[in-house]
Amino acid sequence: MKRYNLFLTGFLIITLFMPAFLAEPCTAAFVPSNNITLERGGMTWEYQEQITGNESIVFRSFIDLEAGNSDRFVNAWEILKAGSILRDKMEESIKTKPDVKLNGTSEPVKVTDVDFVLSTEALGKIEKTSSMTNSATVSYIFEKPIGREANIWLMGTPTSSVTINLPAGFDVEKTEGLNSKSQEYENNTTVLKGTFSSEKNITLWISENETYKAEMQERERIIEQNAENKTNATVNKTGAAGKAVEASKSSGFFKDIFIWFYQVVQKVNLV
């Protein structure tokens, strides 16, 4: 996922502001991970990156320089401001170079929301080497929903771990660029796990599961049938209630006639 040169790792501050760290042995790391959830009408891409060791000092320095007052201390307000800066950079990056394609084109893929959360572990003196985990979530819609078959192209960080949840009822036919692939099936959902290849792109070819489609159609038929039966039962109940009222009125009418007739007979007998 292209996030300000793949989220956090491409900051120019590493070379412009902190050259001393590059001369030291590598004792730190940026460890990214991705969780992608595909739906027929869109998707979400959740991204996390753990920063440790010297890189955490570099990142705190970035916050202090870009969002703070260069006092070598990171406060809560500076974290919020830095988060806003990175969010804007992320959105700009996606618009400049889309990281998702549907059926070979990025045209139907639109970003609807970008959320960026910086770890509160960034608080304090910039010399801290304690690790921090930052996260981001990008939401997309597909202006043309996924049909019975589709291919999805994803651009991510090389060698980063990824979990991809397919739309419910879809199977994966083929993958490219997904290394160390494993596949699970839970609640009618295929889940792929692995890592982005060194070329940083993954392509998935997916298709609708015919059995699942038939089950959904049968479920819809049963729901419609139950609704129809319920409507008919209500109509029958109303009709029966109407007949009962009519019968009640009729029996009352005949009872009144009988009483009147009895009274007439009694009068005749008295004469």
VEXGUZA-248729 format. One record per residue (C-alpha): x negated, z, y negated; residue in one letter. Coordinates in steps of 0.25 Angstrom, whole numbers, plus 2048, in hexadecimal, padded with zeros to 3 digits. Layout:
BEGIN
[r [X Z Y] "A"]
...
END
This chain:
BEGIN
[r [800 800 800] "M"]
[r [7FA 7FC 7F3] "K"]
[r [7FB 808 7EA] "R"]
[r [7F2 808 7DE] "Y"]
[r [7E7 801 7E7] "N"]
[r [7ED 807 7F3] "L"]
[r [7F3 814 7ED] "F"]
[r [7E7 81D 7E8] "L"]
[r [7DA 818 7EE] "T"]
[r [7D8 80D 7E4] "G"]
[r [7D6 815 7D8] "F"]
[r [7CC 810 7CE] "L"]
[r [7C8 81E 7CB] "I"]
[r [7C0 81F 7D8] "I"]
[r [7B6 815 7D2] "T"]
[r [7B8 817 7C3] "L"]
[r [7B9 826 7C2] "F"]
[r [7B3 82C 7CF] "M"]
[r [7A7 823 7D3] "P"]
[r [7A0 830 7D8] "A"]
[r [7AA 832 7E4] "F"]
[r [7A7 824 7E9] "L"]
[r [798 827 7EA] "A"]
[r [79B 833 7F4] "E"]
[r [79E 832 803] "P"]
[r [7AC 82F 806] "C"]
[r [7B2 83D 808] "T"]
[r [7C1 83A 805] "A"]
[r [7CC 830 807] "A"]
[r [7D9 82A 803] "F"]
[r [7E2 82A 80F] "V"]
[r [7EE 822 80D] "P"]
[r [7FB 821 816] "S"]
[r [808 818 815] "N"]
[r [816 81A 81A] "N"]
[r [81F 80E 818] "I"]
[r [82E 80E 81B] "T"]
[r [834 800 81C] "L"]
[r [843 7FE 81A] "E"]
[r [84B 7F1 81A] "R"]
[r [84D 7F2 80B] "G"]
[r [840 7F8 807] "G"]
[r [835 802 80A] "M"]
[r [82D 80E 806] "T"]
[r [81E 80F 806] "W"]
[r [818 81E 806] "E"]
[r [80A 81F 804] "Y"]
[r [801 82B 805] "Q"]
[r [7F2 82D 802] "E"]
[r [7E9 839 805] "Q"]
[r [7DD 83B 7FB] "I"]
[r [7D2 844 800] "T"]
[r [7C4 848 7FB] "G"]
[r [7BD 841 7F0] "N"]
[r [7C9 837 7EE] "E"]
[r [7D2 842 7EB] "S"]
[r [7C8 846 7DF] "I"]
[r [7C9 837 7DB] "V"]
[r [7D8 837 7DB] "F"]
[r [7D9 844 7D3] "R"]
[r [7CF 83E 7C9] "S"]
[r [7D8 832 7C8] "F"]
[r [7E4 83B 7C5] "I"]
[r [7DC 843 7BB] "D"]
[r [7D7 837 7B4] "L"]
[r [7E3 82E 7B4] "E"]
[r [7EE 838 7B3] "A"]
[r [7E7 844 7AD] "G"]
[r [7DE 849 7A2] "N"]
[r [7D1 848 7AA] "S"]
[r [7CF 857 7AB] "D"]
[r [7CB 856 7BA] "R"]
[r [7D8 85D 7BD] "F"]
[r [7E5 857 7C3] "V"]
[r [7F2 85D 7BF] "N"]
[r [801 85A 7C3] "A"]
[r [804 852 7B7] "W"]
[r [7F8 849 7BA] "E"]
[r [7FC 847 7C9] "I"]
[r [80A 842 7C4] "L"]
[r [804 839 7BA] "K"]
[r [7FA 833 7C4] "A"]
[r [806 831 7CE] "G"]
[r [80D 829 7C3] "S"]
[r [801 821 7C1] "I"]
[r [7FF 81E 7CF] "L"]
[r [80D 81B 7D1] "R"]
[r [80D 810 7C6] "D"]
[r [800 80A 7CC] "K"]
[r [806 80A 7DA] "M"]
[r [812 802 7D5] "E"]
[r [80A 7F9 7CD] "E"]
[r [801 7F6 7D9] "S"]
[r [80D 7F3 7E2] "I"]
[r [813 7E9 7D8] "K"]
[r [805 7E3 7D6] "T"]
[r [803 7E1 7E5] "K"]
[r [80F 7E4 7EE] "P"]
[r [80C 7EC 7FA] "D"]
[r [818 7E8 802] "V"]
[r [81D 7DA 806] "K"]
[r [82A 7D7 80E] "L"]
[r [82A 7CA 816] "N"]
[r [81D 7C5 80F] "G"]
[r [821 7C8 800] "T"]
[r [822 7D4 7F7] "S"]
[r [82D 7CE 7EF] "E"]
[r [839 7D6 7F6] "P"]
[r [831 7E3 7F6] "V"]
[r [833 7EB 7E9] "K"]
[r [82E 7F9 7E6] "V"]
[r [839 802 7E2] "T"]
[r [831 810 7E0] "D"]
[r [823 815 7E0] "V"]
[r [820 824 7E2] "D"]
[r [812 82A 7E1] "F"]
[r [80F 839 7E4] "V"]
[r [801 83F 7E1] "L"]
[r [7FD 84B 7E9] "S"]
[r [7FD 858 7E2] "T"]
[r [7F0 85B 7E9] "E"]
[r [7EA 853 7DD] "A"]
[r [7EC 85F 7D4] "L"]
[r [7E0 866 7CF] "G"]
[r [7D1 863 7CD] "K"]
[r [7CD 855 7CF] "I"]
[r [7C1 859 7D8] "E"]
[r [7CB 85E 7E3] "K"]
[r [7C9 857 7F0] "T"]
[r [7D5 85C 7F7] "S"]
[r [7DD 850 7FD] "S"]
[r [7EA 84B 7F7] "M"]
[r [7F5 842 7FC] "T"]
[r [7FC 839 7F2] "N"]
[r [809 830 7F6] "S"]
[r [811 825 7F1] "A"]
[r [81E 81E 7F5] "T"]
[r [822 810 7F2] "V"]
[r [830 80B 7F4] "S"]
[r [834 7FC 7F6] "Y"]
[r [840 7F4 7F8] "I"]
[r [842 7E7 7FE] "F"]
[r [84A 7DE 7F6] "E"]
[r [84D 7D6 803] "K"]
[r [84F 7E0 80E] "P"]
[r [847 7DE 81B] "I"]
[r [84F 7D5 825] "G"]
[r [84E 7D4 834] "R"]
[r [83F 7D1 833] "E"]
[r [835 7D3 828] "A"]
[r [826 7D5 826] "N"]
[r [820 7E0 81D] "I"]
[r [813 7DF 816] "W"]
[r [80C 7EC 811] "L"]
[r [800 7EE 809] "M"]
[r [7F9 7FC 80B] "G"]
[r [7EC 803 80B] "T"]
[r [7E2 7FE 816] "P"]
[r [7E1 807 822] "T"]
[r [7EC 811 81C] "S"]
[r [7F6 817 826] "S"]
[r [804 812 826] "V"]
[r [812 815 82C] "T"]
[r [81C 80A 82B] "I"]
[r [82B 80D 82E] "N"]
[r [833 800 831] "L"]
[r [841 7FE 82D] "P"]
[r [84B 804 837] "A"]
[r [84E 7FA 842] "G"]
[r [841 7F1 840] "F"]
[r [836 7EE 849] "D"]
[r [828 7EA 846] "V"]
[r [824 7DD 84C] "E"]
[r [816 7DC 846] "K"]
[r [80C 7E2 83D] "T"]
[r [7FF 7DE 836] "E"]
[r [7F5 7E7 82F] "G"]
[r [7FB 7F4 835] "L"]
[r [7EF 7FA 83D] "N"]
[r [7F0 805 847] "S"]
[r [7FF 802 849] "K"]
[r [808 80B 850] "S"]
[r [817 80A 851] "Q"]
[r [823 814 853] "E"]
[r [832 813 853] "Y"]
[r [83A 81E 84E] "E"]
[r [849 81E 84A] "N"]
[r [84A 80F 84A] "N"]
[r [83E 80E 841] "T"]
[r [831 807 845] "T"]
[r [825 80F 83F] "V"]
[r [817 809 83E] "L"]
[r [80A 810 83C] "K"]
[r [7FC 80C 839] "G"]
[r [7F2 808 82E] "T"]
[r [7F1 7FD 824] "F"]
[r [7E6 7F3 828] "S"]
[r [7DA 7F1 820] "S"]
[r [7E1 7E5 81A] "E"]
[r [7EB 7EF 815] "K"]
[r [7F8 7E7 818] "N"]
[r [802 7E9 823] "I"]
[r [80D 7DF 827] "T"]
[r [819 7E3 830] "L"]
[r [822 7D9 836] "W"]
[r [82F 7E0 83A] "I"]
[r [83D 7DC 83F] "S"]
[r [84A 7E3 841] "E"]
[r [84D 7E9 84F] "N"]
[r [859 7E2 855] "E"]
[r [85D 7EE 85D] "T"]
[r [85D 7F7 851] "Y"]
[r [865 7EC 849] "K"]
[r [86F 7EC 854] "A"]
[r [870 7FB 855] "E"]
[r [872 7FB 845] "M"]
[r [87D 7F0 846] "Q"]
[r [884 7F8 852] "E"]
[r [883 805 849] "R"]
[r [889 7FE 83D] "E"]
[r [894 7F8 846] "R"]
[r [898 806 84C] "I"]
[r [898 80C 83E] "I"]
[r [8A1 801 839] "E"]
[r [8AA 803 846] "Q"]
[r [8AB 812 844] "N"]
[r [8AF 810 835] "A"]
[r [8BA 807 839] "E"]
[r [8BF 810 844] "N"]
[r [8BF 81B 83A] "K"]
[r [8C7 813 830] "T"]
[r [8D1 80F 83B] "N"]
[r [8D2 81D 83F] "A"]
[r [8D5 822 831] "T"]
[r [8E0 817 830] "V"]
[r [8E6 81A 83D] "N"]
[r [8E6 829 839] "K"]
[r [8ED 826 82C] "T"]
[r [8F7 81D 833] "G"]
[r [8FA 828 83D] "A"]
[r [8FC 832 832] "A"]
[r [905 829 82B] "G"]
[r [90E 827 838] "K"]
[r [90E 836 83A] "A"]
[r [913 838 82C] "V"]
[r [91E 82E 82E] "E"]
[r [921 834 83B] "A"]
[r [922 842 834] "S"]
[r [92B 83C 82A] "K"]
[r [934 835 834] "S"]
[r [936 841 83D] "S"]
[r [939 849 830] "G"]
[r [944 83F 82D] "F"]
[r [94A 83F 83A] "F"]
[r [94A 84E 83A] "K"]
[r [952 84E 82D] "D"]
[r [95C 845 833] "I"]
[r [95E 84D 83F] "F"]
[r [960 85A 836] "I"]
[r [96A 852 82E] "W"]
[r [971 84D 83A] "F"]
[r [972 85B 840] "Y"]
[r [977 861 833] "Q"]
[r [982 856 833] "V"]
[r [986 859 841] "V"]
[r [987 868 83E] "Q"]
[r [990 866 833] "K"]
[r [999 85D 83C] "V"]
[r [99A 868 846] "N"]
[r [99E 872 83C] "L"]
[r [9AA 86A 837] "V"]
END
